[in-house]
């Protein structure tokens, strides 16, 4: 690989770090989302995979329990 050791990629307003490996594949992680990491054999595949990882990371695992008398509002960001 050339002189590039890493590059920052902006995906959906989130800074993501892209690291090419000596084997030719890519690892991408999002420092703002701990544990959000992916990889791909090509740059395009790595970027698509991290987009999917970000979406899954930000999805709630389940609906929070609502107790009687509690008000719940959805806030989109």
MARPA-824250 format. One line per field, with one value per residue: x, y, z of N, C-alpha, C, O in turn; residue in three letters. Coordinates in pm, whole numbers. Layout:
! residues N
n_xx	[X/...] $
n_yy	[Y/...] $
n_zz	[Z/...] $
ca_xx	[X/...] $
ca_yy	[Y/...] $
ca_zz	[Z/...] $
c_xx	[X/...] $
c_yy	[Y/...] $
c_zz	[Z/...] $
o_xx	[X/...] $
o_yy	[Y/...] $
o_zz	[Z/...] $
residuo	[ALA/...] $
END
This chain:
! residues 77
n_xx	[86/44/167/-37/-157/-382/-710/-954/-1298/-1603/-1914/-2246/-2225/-2058/-1738/-1523/-1267/-1044/-847/-607/-485/-185/-241/-422/-691/-947/-1001/-1249/-1344/-1548/-1478/-1651/-1854/-1826/-1690/-1803/-1721/-1592/-1511/-1370/-1306/-1253/-1226/-1478/-1649/-1582/-1668/-1944/-2006/-1946/-2136/-2370/-2309/-2312/-2583/-2702/-2583/-2696/-2963/-3227/-3218/-3448/-3786/-3822/-3947/-4273/-4430/-4744/-4910/-4691/-4540/-4439/-4222/-4114/-3808/-3658/-3338] $
n_yy	[-116/233/547/605/571/584/719/976/941/1087/994/1023/1246/1156/1106/872/630/500/230/102/-229/-430/-653/-571/-531/-341/-176/-21/213/382/630/784/612/373/54/24/-106/-221/-402/-458/-614/-443/-85/29/-175/-180/76/56/-148/-26/174/21/-91/136/210/-17/-2/230/166/98/-171/-282/-182/59/-18/88/246/257/565/703/932/917/1033/1046/1138/1253/1244] $
n_zz	[0/-51/75/247/566/716/681/724/705/626/720/715/883/1080/1197/1060/1080/849/775/571/516/511/366/182/234/413/723/913/1152/1396/1599/1764/1822/2028/1977/1729/1442/1131/828/499/181/-26/-78/-133/-41/231/312/262/441/690/695/724/973/1137/1121/1242/1493/1596/1611/1835/2070/2171/2235/2487/2815/2905/3162/3337/3312/3229/3002/2667/2426/2090/1953/1674/1531] $
ca_xx	[0/123/201/-156/-167/-522/-778/-1082/-1409/-1723/-2033/-2363/-2183/-1979/-1601/-1486/-1127/-1026/-708/-574/-391/-82/-301/-503/-828/-964/-1074/-1309/-1408/-1608/-1441/-1764/-1945/-1738/-1720/-1858/-1608/-1623/-1401/-1409/-1196/-1228/-1265/-1623/-1714/-1560/-1755/-2082/-2019/-1951/-2268/-2463/-2274/-2360/-2729/-2733/-2538/-2787/-3098/-3250/-3231/-3590/-3861/-3813/-4074/-4352/-4513/-4872/-4902/-4569/-4550/-4324/-4213/-4005/-3731/-3574/-3215] $
ca_yy	[0/355/621/626/478/590/840/1000/941/1140/919/1068/1341/1087/1081/731/609/392/185/-5/-326/-477/-758/-509/-503/-217/-176/109/224/511/660/839/501/268/-81/25/-136/-312/-417/-501/-649/-325/40/43/-271/-136/190/6/-224/62/239/-75/-104/257/199/-118/50/334/110/47/-316/-310/-67/69/-46/206/221/327/705/762/988/883/1111/1010/1252/1213/1323] $
ca_zz	[0/-62/196/330/678/753/634/790/611/690/682/790/984/1181/1152/1061/1044/752/777/477/572/418/283/79/275/488/849/937/1282/1427/1737/1839/1855/2077/1931/1592/1355/1022/733/367/91/-109/-14/-147/47/369/338/270/566/808/694/784/1114/1205/1132/1343/1622/1642/1631/1971/2075/2193/2282/2633/2882/2940/3278/3336/3348/3175/2869/2584/2302/2001/1905/1560/1516] $
c_xx	[90/150/82/-157/-309/-582/-909/-1189/-1531/-1844/-2145/-2323/-2100/-1840/-1569/-1340/-1115/-878/-687/-472/-289/-136/-390/-647/-830/-1042/-1123/-1370/-1452/-1577/-1557/-1863/-1860/-1783/-1777/-1740/-1652/-1500/-1455/-1287/-1157/-1270/-1416/-1697/-1699/-1652/-1901/-2103/-2024/-2080/-2371/-2437/-2324/-2510/-2767/-2693/-2639/-2931/-3115/-3268/-3375/-3658/-3848/-3948/-4143/-4441/-4640/-4854/-4779/-4596/-4422/-4331/-4095/-3940/-3640/-3453/-3149] $
c_yy	[122/418/642/523/475/711/854/1010/994/1066/965/1158/1280/1063/933/720/485/356/75/-99/-364/-584/-701/-483/-378/-243/-34/108/368/543/713/731/383/129/-89/13/-232/-321/-459/-530/-532/-201/56/-51/-229/-19/148/-68/-134/141/149/-89/16/250/99/-71/147/285/68/-104/-359/-182/-60/41/85/167/303/470/777/817/957/965/1060/1137/1201/1305/1293] $
c_zz	[0/73/289/442/732/685/709/684/686/634/774/906/1095/1126/1166/1017/958/750/674/542/466/323/173/116/363/616/872/1076/1306/1573/1823/1882/1900/2033/1792/1495/1246/932/598/282/1/-31/-18/-52/194/404/348/402/688/811/761/934/1195/1225/1241/1482/1680/1661/1776/1966/2094/2237/2434/2697/2923/3056/3269/3385/3294/3035/2791/2457/2221/1951/1793/1553/1384] $
o_xx	[203/156/99/-159/-353/-509/-967/-1172/-1558/-1873/-2138/-2379/-2073/-1825/-1585/-1296/-1167/-793/-743/-382/-305/-84/-428/-720/-726/-1136/-1049/-1439/-1402/-1642/-1560/-1948/-1824/-1899/-1798/-1670/-1741/-1399/-1573/-1179/-1042/-1342/-1477/-1796/-1794/-1708/-1975/-2207/-2100/-2129/-2450/-2531/-2372/-2560/-2854/-2764/-2665/-3012/-3024/-3326/-3419/-3591/-3861/-4052/-4079/-4517/-4644/-4791/-4764/-4667/-4312/-4434/-3988/-4007/-3554/-3464/-3045] $
o_yy	[113/349/693/403/374/798/754/1080/951/1074/948/1148/1346/1006/876/792/379/443/-34/-54/-335/-602/-773/-420/-316/-322/62/13/462/488/688/756/299/91/-199/111/-314/-255/-492/-478/-522/-211/92/-11/-241/-16/199/-54/-162/173/195/-98/0/281/127/-99/146/356/7/-159/-460/-84/-161/72/179/70/406/493/898/754/969/967/1034/1231/1115/1426/1350] $
o_zz	[48/175/400/416/788/637/752/584/799/515/896/1015/1195/1018/1274/928/992/726/688/614/348/213/81/39/386/618/852/1113/1245/1663/1944/1968/1818/2051/1741/1470/1268/956/585/308/-43/69/82/10/271/513/432/466/781/919/843/1013/1307/1333/1323/1579/1801/1720/1833/1872/2039/2273/2502/2639/2968/3050/3202/3488/3312/2957/2844/2388/2275/1911/1816/1567/1353] $
residuo	[UNK/UNK/UNK/UNK/UNK/UNK/UNK/UNK/UNK/UNK/UNK/UNK/UNK/UNK/UNK/UNK/UNK/UNK/UNK/UNK/UNK/UNK/UNK/UNK/UNK/UNK/UNK/UNK/UNK/UNK/UNK/UNK/UNK/UNK/UNK/UNK/UNK/UNK/UNK/UNK/UNK/UNK/UNK/UNK/UNK/UNK/UNK/UNK/UNK/UNK/UNK/UNK/UNK/UNK/UNK/UNK/UNK/UNK/UNK/UNK/UNK/UNK/UNK/UNK/UNK/UNK/UNK/UNK/UNK/UNK/UNK/UNK/UNK/UNK/UNK/UNK/UNK] $
END
